[in-house]
Amino acid sequence: MSDNPTTQSILNQSSKDKFLLVLDVPPFLRDVVLDGEKVGVKPLQLTVYGAVVPAASVPNVANGFSGQTQHVTSMHRPDYTPLTVNFIIDNRFHNYYLMWKWFEGLNSPNTGAYNIYRNDVKSRNLYDYQANMTIFGLDEYNKKIISFKYLHAFPIGMGGVEFSYQDAQILNSNVTFQFDQLIVELLPGI
């Protein structure tokens, strides 16, 4: 433990409202146009106010021998539960629109087809529709201190957007992702 108090959060606690989602743009979405420009490879950042890091487990296996039971690891990690991320919609709806286009690319609401944005044969690769994404936990100075990296993620559900002429609250929505692996890392300190 460091003697420098600035390397710890205030009262040595983490805050629930200090998280940022950084999402690599999947290859098939890089040609989508927002405000006259292609999205390209620049990562998308979302202000997230709610996400639950899924639980992880490596089940045990019971081996019976001579009237006793010995437990050993199965060396198997079951599938993760999907991750739902609540996010604030930006003032131009860019983040919501890009999420919708990603969702729409997996199954078009007009045709029910997959792969509606790419006509070339090479784009049949399923990895073109997946992306890595990272949720960063921030300290009281908004410095990234921990990362939760989700590999090969893709949306499986989109939340609604609740409009109201009588309510001046910030618009928000959510998106649910399925992913293959979760990697957690503490980031280098000050």
C-alpha positions as CSV (number, residue, x, y, z in Angstrom):
1,M,0.0,0.0,0.0
2,S,1.3,3.4,-0.9
3,D,1.8,6.2,1.7
4,N,0.7,8.7,-0.9
5,P,-3.0,9.5,-0.3
6,T,-3.6,10.7,-3.8
7,T,-3.3,7.2,-5.2
8,Q,-6.5,6.1,-3.3
9,S,-10.0,7.3,-3.9
10,I,-11.7,9.6,-1.4
11,L,-12.5,7.6,1.8
12,N,-10.9,4.6,0.0
13,Q,-14.1,3.8,-1.9
14,S,-15.1,3.5,-5.5
15,S,-18.1,5.3,-6.9
16,K,-20.9,3.8,-9.0
17,D,-21.1,6.8,-11.3
18,K,-17.6,6.9,-12.7
19,F,-17.6,4.6,-15.7
20,L,-16.9,5.0,-19.4
21,L,-17.5,2.5,-22.2
22,V,-15.1,2.6,-25.1
23,L,-16.2,0.5,-28.1
24,D,-14.2,-0.5,-31.1
25,V,-16.4,0.1,-34.2
26,P,-17.1,-3.2,-35.9
27,P,-15.7,-3.4,-39.5
28,F,-19.1,-3.4,-41.2
29,L,-20.2,-0.1,-39.5
30,R,-17.2,1.9,-40.5
31,D,-18.9,3.2,-43.7
32,V,-22.0,4.5,-41.8
33,V,-22.3,8.2,-42.3
34,L,-22.9,10.6,-39.3
35,D,-23.1,14.3,-40.0
36,G,-21.6,13.9,-43.5
37,E,-18.6,11.8,-42.4
38,K,-18.0,8.1,-42.2
39,V,-17.7,6.6,-38.7
40,G,-14.3,5.0,-39.6
41,V,-12.2,3.3,-37.0
42,K,-12.3,5.9,-34.3
43,P,-13.6,4.2,-31.1
44,L,-17.1,5.2,-29.8
45,Q,-17.3,6.4,-26.2
46,L,-20.5,6.2,-24.2
47,T,-21.2,7.6,-20.8
48,V,-22.6,4.7,-18.9
49,Y,-24.5,4.9,-15.7
50,G,-25.4,1.3,-15.2
51,A,-23.9,-2.0,-16.1
52,V,-23.4,-5.2,-14.1
53,V,-20.1,-7.0,-14.6
54,P,-21.2,-10.6,-15.0
55,A,-20.3,-13.2,-12.4
56,A,-17.6,-15.7,-13.4
57,S,-17.2,-19.2,-12.3
58,V,-15.0,-22.3,-12.8
59,P,-17.1,-25.2,-11.4
60,N,-15.6,-28.0,-9.4
61,V,-15.9,-31.7,-10.1
62,A,-16.4,-34.2,-7.3
63,N,-14.3,-37.3,-7.5
64,G,-15.3,-40.1,-5.2
65,F,-12.7,-42.5,-3.9
66,S,-12.6,-44.9,-1.0
67,G,-15.6,-43.5,0.7
68,Q,-14.4,-39.9,0.5
69,T,-14.9,-37.0,-2.0
70,Q,-12.2,-34.9,-3.4
71,H,-13.1,-31.7,-5.2
72,V,-10.9,-30.6,-8.2
73,T,-11.4,-27.9,-10.7
74,S,-13.3,-28.6,-13.9
75,M,-10.9,-26.2,-15.8
76,H,-14.0,-25.0,-17.6
77,R,-15.6,-21.6,-17.6
78,P,-19.3,-21.6,-18.5
79,D,-20.8,-19.0,-20.8
80,Y,-21.2,-15.5,-19.4
81,T,-24.6,-14.0,-19.0
82,P,-25.3,-11.1,-21.4
83,L,-24.2,-7.7,-20.4
84,T,-26.8,-4.8,-20.3
85,V,-25.3,-1.3,-20.4
86,N,-27.4,1.8,-19.6
87,F,-26.1,4.8,-21.4
88,I,-26.9,8.5,-21.9
89,I,-28.0,9.4,-25.4
90,D,-25.8,12.2,-26.8
91,N,-27.5,15.4,-28.1
92,R,-27.2,14.4,-31.8
93,F,-28.4,10.8,-31.1
94,H,-25.1,9.5,-32.7
95,N,-24.4,6.9,-30.1
96,Y,-28.0,5.5,-30.2
97,Y,-28.1,5.6,-34.0
98,L,-24.8,3.7,-34.3
99,M,-26.0,1.1,-31.8
100,W,-29.2,0.8,-33.8
101,K,-27.3,0.4,-37.1
102,W,-25.2,-2.4,-35.5
103,F,-28.4,-4.1,-34.2
104,E,-30.0,-3.6,-37.6
105,G,-27.0,-5.2,-39.4
106,L,-27.6,-8.4,-37.6
107,N,-31.2,-8.6,-38.6
108,S,-32.8,-5.9,-40.8
109,P,-36.3,-4.7,-39.7
110,N,-37.3,-4.4,-43.4
111,T,-36.1,-7.7,-44.8
112,G,-35.2,-9.9,-41.8
113,A,-31.8,-10.4,-43.6
114,Y,-28.4,-10.5,-42.1
115,N,-25.5,-8.6,-43.6
116,I,-27.5,-5.7,-45.2
117,Y,-24.7,-3.2,-45.3
118,R,-22.0,-5.1,-47.2
119,N,-22.5,-6.6,-50.6
120,D,-19.1,-8.1,-51.1
121,V,-18.6,-11.8,-50.5
122,K,-15.7,-11.1,-48.0
123,S,-18.0,-9.5,-45.5
124,R,-19.7,-12.9,-44.6
125,N,-17.2,-13.2,-41.8
126,L,-19.1,-13.1,-38.5
127,Y,-16.2,-11.2,-36.8
128,D,-17.1,-8.2,-39.0
129,Y,-20.2,-7.8,-36.9
130,Q,-18.4,-8.2,-33.5
131,A,-16.2,-5.7,-31.6
132,N,-14.1,-5.5,-28.5
133,M,-15.4,-3.1,-25.9
134,T,-14.0,-1.9,-22.6
135,I,-15.7,-0.4,-19.5
136,F,-13.3,1.7,-17.6
137,G,-13.7,2.5,-13.9
138,L,-12.6,6.0,-13.1
139,D,-11.2,7.5,-9.9
140,E,-12.3,10.9,-8.4
141,Y,-10.0,12.6,-10.9
142,N,-11.5,10.8,-13.9
143,K,-8.4,8.8,-14.4
144,K,-8.9,5.2,-15.7
145,I,-8.0,2.8,-12.9
146,I,-9.6,-0.6,-13.9
147,S,-10.7,-2.0,-17.2
148,F,-13.3,-4.7,-17.9
149,K,-12.6,-5.8,-21.5
150,Y,-15.3,-7.8,-23.3
151,L,-14.1,-9.7,-26.4
152,H,-16.1,-10.4,-29.5
153,A,-19.2,-8.5,-28.3
154,F,-22.3,-7.9,-30.4
155,P,-25.8,-6.5,-29.5
156,I,-28.6,-8.9,-28.8
157,G,-31.2,-6.3,-27.5
158,M,-31.9,-2.6,-27.6
159,G,-33.8,-0.7,-25.0
160,G,-36.4,1.9,-25.8
161,V,-36.2,5.7,-25.6
162,E,-38.8,7.4,-23.5
163,F,-39.8,10.8,-24.8
164,S,-41.9,13.3,-22.8
165,Y,-42.8,16.9,-23.4
166,Q,-43.4,17.4,-19.7
167,D,-40.1,16.1,-18.5
168,A,-36.7,17.8,-19.1
169,Q,-34.6,14.8,-18.0
170,I,-31.7,13.5,-20.0
171,L,-32.5,10.8,-22.5
172,N,-31.1,7.4,-22.0
173,S,-31.4,3.9,-23.3
174,N,-29.7,0.5,-23.0
175,V,-28.2,-2.1,-25.1
176,T,-27.6,-5.8,-24.2
177,F,-24.4,-7.5,-25.5
178,Q,-23.3,-11.1,-25.8
179,F,-19.6,-11.6,-25.7
180,D,-17.0,-14.4,-25.6
181,Q,-14.5,-13.5,-22.8
182,L,-14.1,-11.0,-20.0
183,I,-10.6,-9.7,-19.1
184,V,-10.2,-7.6,-15.9
185,E,-7.1,-5.5,-15.4
186,L,-5.9,-2.9,-12.9
187,L,-4.3,-0.1,-14.8
188,P,-1.0,1.5,-13.8
189,G,-1.3,4.1,-11.1
190,I,0.2,7.6,-10.8
